[in-house]
């Protein structure tokens, strides 16, 4: 009796584990963008168009839920520039490449917020450079691989710690974020920046300094 009871409890426990892990897997699968082609419509189309628009490929003023000729042409141009098959279809490889170099609407807002919080007193060039540092960290070892993760990593940015990150950014911050997403990098590949007048970390001074823009020294 004891052995049978233990066996029944073990079976129930195993099923509970299977169910617990199955739900997150289904959720992840549901969240994956669909393969999109001419004539399609749905909630993933606006995200595709927005990302292409931030990179300068989709030039229509309105974001829609319809995958028309303009969207197809934008996808083809992106594919051509990034060495992908130029079929105008937003499949897995196109989505993967696009997400590495673009931002959705929420991520653009986060990038604009950190620009405004960290560099609103700097020149436009200095603001783009701050955004570029965030984007450079995405592919650098030791940093998160999402814009949100980089910005909100513990201790990464003073403005997040002191609350300025939650201020409403201005239009110039959005423009600087967009230009950085399109490849502008006045920081020359920097992963860090600091104000030499206020920096208290001895470690930051050990980094290889690349360029000074306004009040910030940019470094690797």
Secondary structure by P-SEA (a helix, b strand, c coil): caaaaaaaaaaaaaaaaaaaaaaaaaaaaaaccccccccccccaaaaaaaaaaaacccccccccccccaaaaaaaaaaaaaacccccccccaaaaaaaaaccccaaaaaaaaaaaaaccccccaaaaaaaaaaaaaacccccccccaaaaaaccccccccccccccccccaaaaaaaaaaaacccccccccccccccccccccccccccccccccccccc
